[in-house]
């Protein structure tokens, strides 16, 4: 991976964590993802006038990816509705890189070199550390520890649906990453691909909201419009950078590097949601930086 590719993916990671934080901070997740979808679709429509239409070979991947992105958005909504941003986001994003490595090797015959593979493993260890720290901290607070657990602190059994949704979100991420890796390389234009992907994937949730909240949707959306549409613009920008990077580097290291958004997400959680960052996350960040260095060496 070249320094330019690394820089692009790191910018995408911070941008991605930012739009997820904006969406999470809107309590009604259907409204949040309606606005994100509207913002992404609008940007995709404008962009489509200025970039090439994807080659016909890319359209099957576009169709499959759009469906997978809708599944991902529904699962992410469910995750954010059930758990803390600082816990759900790391688990959802941290599940993906190693799965991408396996899927890319099986379906695209793409195996990173030894340096890149080691970098993916080291970075994934850091990401897993962030996720597990969040789970353990929740468990420690919910355990007795010589006292009664607070009724406001979730038990292990009550956290299971949230953890399941977060892991399923990660599997959806890995799936669309591999599909898009193949599709964008066949499209002939990363910008053309992301423009049409945004238009295809972004209409489902707003359409559902329009039907289910008929008569009240506009009034509910109005006070949240700027925040939600900004999240949609950030979403398109972040994924456009990732798709461009996938045309210039193997999928596995790009996926691992992209998930440095977990570190950005943890920092956002600490700064804006008053969630503790903590020494384990500092150590996980160090592992992430080490993994990036190894991937750069392999590039």
PETACOR-V184098 format. One record per residue. RES is the residue in one small letter. SS is DSSP state (alpha for helix, beta for strand, coil for the rest). PHI is phi in whole degrees, 0 to 359 (NA if undefined). Layout:
res->RES ss->SS phi->PHI
res->RES ss->SS phi->PHI
This chain:
res->x ss->coil phi->NA
res->x ss->coil phi->279
res->x ss->alpha phi->303
res->x ss->alpha phi->294
res->x ss->alpha phi->296
res->x ss->alpha phi->300
res->x ss->alpha phi->299
res->x ss->alpha phi->298
res->x ss->alpha phi->289
res->x ss->alpha phi->294
res->x ss->alpha phi->299
res->x ss->alpha phi->299
res->x ss->alpha phi->296
res->x ss->alpha phi->295
res->x ss->alpha phi->297
res->x ss->alpha phi->294
res->x ss->alpha phi->298
res->x ss->alpha phi->294
res->x ss->alpha phi->289
res->x ss->alpha phi->296
res->x ss->alpha phi->294
res->x ss->alpha phi->299
res->x ss->alpha phi->294
res->x ss->alpha phi->296
res->x ss->coil phi->284
res->x ss->coil phi->268
res->x ss->coil phi->298
res->x ss->coil phi->275
res->x ss->alpha phi->291
res->x ss->alpha phi->295
res->x ss->alpha phi->296
res->x ss->alpha phi->300
res->x ss->alpha phi->281
res->x ss->alpha phi->295
res->x ss->alpha phi->291
res->x ss->alpha phi->300
res->x ss->alpha phi->296
res->x ss->alpha phi->297
res->x ss->alpha phi->297
res->x ss->alpha phi->294
res->x ss->alpha phi->294
res->x ss->alpha phi->297
res->x ss->alpha phi->296
res->x ss->alpha phi->297
res->x ss->alpha phi->296
res->x ss->alpha phi->296
res->x ss->alpha phi->297
res->x ss->alpha phi->299
res->x ss->coil phi->287
res->x ss->coil phi->243
res->x ss->coil phi->233
res->x ss->coil phi->294
res->x ss->coil phi->290
res->x ss->coil phi->303
res->x ss->coil phi->299
res->x ss->alpha phi->300
res->x ss->alpha phi->295
res->x ss->alpha phi->271
res->x ss->alpha phi->293
res->x ss->alpha phi->301
res->x ss->alpha phi->296
res->x ss->alpha phi->300
res->x ss->alpha phi->296
res->x ss->alpha phi->296
res->x ss->alpha phi->297
res->x ss->alpha phi->301
res->x ss->alpha phi->296
res->x ss->alpha phi->295
res->x ss->alpha phi->294
res->x ss->alpha phi->296
res->x ss->alpha phi->301
res->x ss->alpha phi->301
res->x ss->alpha phi->296
res->x ss->alpha phi->296
res->x ss->alpha phi->292
res->x ss->alpha phi->294
res->x ss->alpha phi->302
res->x ss->alpha phi->296
res->x ss->alpha phi->298
res->x ss->alpha phi->295
res->x ss->alpha phi->285
res->x ss->alpha phi->257
res->x ss->coil phi->220
res->x ss->coil phi->290
res->x ss->alpha phi->304
res->x ss->alpha phi->293
res->x ss->alpha phi->258
res->x ss->alpha phi->293
res->x ss->alpha phi->297
res->x ss->alpha phi->299
res->x ss->alpha phi->293
res->x ss->alpha phi->298
res->x ss->alpha phi->283
res->x ss->alpha phi->286
res->x ss->coil phi->289
res->x ss->alpha phi->286
res->x ss->alpha phi->302
res->x ss->alpha phi->292
res->x ss->alpha phi->295
res->x ss->alpha phi->300
res->x ss->alpha phi->303
res->x ss->alpha phi->292
res->x ss->alpha phi->295
res->x ss->alpha phi->294
res->x ss->alpha phi->291
res->x ss->alpha phi->285
res->x ss->alpha phi->264
res->x ss->coil phi->246
res->x ss->coil phi->52
res->x ss->coil phi->243
res->x ss->coil phi->244
res->x ss->coil phi->298
res->x ss->coil phi->289
res->x ss->alpha phi->300
res->x ss->alpha phi->296
res->x ss->alpha phi->295
res->x ss->alpha phi->296
res->x ss->alpha phi->296
res->x ss->alpha phi->299
res->x ss->alpha phi->300
res->x ss->alpha phi->296
res->x ss->alpha phi->294
res->x ss->alpha phi->298
res->x ss->alpha phi->295
res->x ss->alpha phi->298
res->x ss->alpha phi->295
res->x ss->alpha phi->296
res->x ss->alpha phi->296
res->x ss->alpha phi->299
res->x ss->alpha phi->299
res->x ss->alpha phi->296
res->x ss->alpha phi->293
res->x ss->alpha phi->299
res->x ss->alpha phi->297
res->x ss->alpha phi->294
res->x ss->alpha phi->295
res->x ss->alpha phi->297
res->x ss->alpha phi->297
res->x ss->alpha phi->295
res->x ss->alpha phi->297
res->x ss->alpha phi->289
res->x ss->alpha phi->276
res->x ss->coil phi->290
res->x ss->coil phi->292
res->x ss->coil phi->55
res->x ss->coil phi->86
res->x ss->coil phi->215
res->x ss->coil phi->285
res->x ss->coil phi->291
res->x ss->coil phi->295
res->x ss->coil phi->297
res->x ss->coil phi->274
res->x ss->coil phi->266
res->x ss->coil phi->289
res->x ss->coil phi->279
res->x ss->alpha phi->300
res->x ss->alpha phi->292
res->x ss->alpha phi->286
res->x ss->alpha phi->276
res->x ss->alpha phi->302
res->x ss->alpha phi->300
res->x ss->alpha phi->295
res->x ss->alpha phi->293
res->x ss->alpha phi->297
res->x ss->alpha phi->297
res->x ss->alpha phi->293
res->x ss->alpha phi->294
res->x ss->alpha phi->298
res->x ss->alpha phi->299
res->x ss->alpha phi->298
res->x ss->alpha phi->293
res->x ss->alpha phi->295
res->x ss->alpha phi->300
res->x ss->alpha phi->299
res->x ss->alpha phi->294
res->x ss->alpha phi->288
res->x ss->alpha phi->297
res->x ss->alpha phi->290
res->x ss->alpha phi->299
res->x ss->alpha phi->291
res->x ss->alpha phi->300
res->x ss->alpha phi->287
res->x ss->alpha phi->293
res->x ss->alpha phi->291
res->x ss->alpha phi->287
res->x ss->alpha phi->272
res->x ss->alpha phi->285
res->x ss->coil phi->87
res->x ss->coil phi->205
res->x ss->alpha phi->296
res->x ss->alpha phi->293
res->x ss->alpha phi->297
res->x ss->alpha phi->296
res->x ss->alpha phi->291
res->x ss->alpha phi->298
res->x ss->alpha phi->289
res->x ss->alpha phi->298
res->x ss->alpha phi->297
res->x ss->alpha phi->294
res->x ss->alpha phi->289
res->x ss->alpha phi->277
res->x ss->coil phi->269
res->x ss->alpha phi->269
res->x ss->alpha phi->292
res->x ss->alpha phi->294
res->x ss->alpha phi->301
res->x ss->alpha phi->295
res->x ss->alpha phi->296
res->x ss->alpha phi->297
res->x ss->alpha phi->297
res->x ss->alpha phi->282
res->x ss->alpha phi->284
res->x ss->coil phi->244
res->x ss->coil phi->304
res->x ss->coil phi->94
res->x ss->coil phi->237
res->x ss->alpha phi->299
res->x ss->alpha phi->300
res->x ss->alpha phi->297
res->x ss->alpha phi->289
res->x ss->alpha phi->282
res->x ss->alpha phi->305
res->x ss->coil phi->288
res->x ss->coil phi->253
res->x ss->alpha phi->301
res->x ss->alpha phi->298
res->x ss->alpha phi->296
res->x ss->alpha phi->291
res->x ss->alpha phi->292
res->x ss->alpha phi->301
res->x ss->alpha phi->299
res->x ss->alpha phi->295
res->x ss->alpha phi->297
res->x ss->alpha phi->296
res->x ss->alpha phi->298
res->x ss->alpha phi->297
res->x ss->alpha phi->298
res->x ss->alpha phi->297
res->x ss->alpha phi->285
res->x ss->alpha phi->300
res->x ss->alpha phi->296
res->x ss->alpha phi->295
res->x ss->alpha phi->297
res->x ss->alpha phi->300
res->x ss->alpha phi->297
res->x ss->alpha phi->292
res->x ss->coil phi->276
res->x ss->coil phi->233
res->x ss->coil phi->203
res->x ss->coil phi->300
res->x ss->alpha phi->293
res->x ss->alpha phi->298
res->x ss->alpha phi->294
res->x ss->alpha phi->297
res->x ss->alpha phi->297
res->x ss->alpha phi->295
res->x ss->alpha phi->294
res->x ss->alpha phi->300
res->x ss->coil phi->282
res->x ss->coil phi->297
res->x ss->alpha phi->302
res->x ss->alpha phi->298
res->x ss->alpha phi->295
res->x ss->alpha phi->298
res->x ss->alpha phi->296
res->x ss->alpha phi->296
res->x ss->alpha phi->295
res->x ss->alpha phi->297
res->x ss->alpha phi->300
res->x ss->alpha phi->289
res->x ss->alpha phi->284
res->x ss->alpha phi->250
res->x ss->coil phi->250
res->x ss->coil phi->60
res->x ss->coil phi->264
res->x ss->coil phi->295
res->x ss->coil phi->278
res->x ss->alpha phi->82
res->x ss->alpha phi->300
res->x ss->alpha phi->301
res->x ss->alpha phi->287
res->x ss->alpha phi->297
res->x ss->alpha phi->297
res->x ss->alpha phi->298
res->x ss->alpha phi->297
res->x ss->alpha phi->296
res->x ss->alpha phi->297
res->x ss->alpha phi->299
res->x ss->alpha phi->296
res->x ss->alpha phi->298
res->x ss->alpha phi->297
res->x ss->alpha phi->298
res->x ss->alpha phi->300
res->x ss->alpha phi->294
res->x ss->alpha phi->294
res->x ss->alpha phi->295
res->x ss->alpha phi->299
res->x ss->alpha phi->286
res->x ss->coil phi->287
